[in-house]
Amino acid sequence: MAHDPHAAHASADDEYLNPASGSGHEHTDVDVRMIVQFAIWLFGSAVVVHGLMWLMFAWFVDTRELVSAPEFPLAVGQEQRLPAGPRLQRFPANEIFEFRQREGSEQNSYGWIDRNAGTVHIPIAEAMRLSVERGLPSRAQTAPTDAAPSGDAAGMMPTDSSSGRMMERRR
């Protein structure tokens, strides 16, 4: 059966299912000569642009001022001052190491906090041992008075600061 180019096809893809004999590729889709010309033009323009940039930077180097004017001419006679704090840490790793060394030595040694007031610091382990031996200070518990009249007890309410363990008068 001969290939009829005018025959009706169910879809556009049906035309390519049975190609005509001797067909290779379509010569009208891509012009290889134009692609090669574009690549040559692109390479040539890249060489020209890079050459111009090299010349421009060489000119900048030759024409730069060898002696630069001071950045702040009104502050020439003044010493360099640091801005007001807080400033960034120069060596944070060293500073945290030194801080931990100081804190560790204070937490594990005896020393004066205020000699005039007689305030000292003791090692943490010793403070914990003394707290267990002596106990923590606490407020003395007052026993509720049974002698209070029943009408007076109605005016009492638990306090917020004691989580309801102590009573106070309503306002």
Buried (B, 14 or more C-beta within 10 A) or exposed (E): EEEEEEEEEEEEEEEEEEEEEEEEEEEEEEEEEEEEEEEEEEEEEEEEEEEEEEEEEEEEEEEEEEEEEEEEEEEEEEEEEEEEEEEEEEEEEEEEEEEEEEEEEEEEEEEEEEEEEEEEEBEEEEEEEEEEEEEEEEEEEEEEEEEEEEEEEEEBEEEEEEEEEBBEEEE
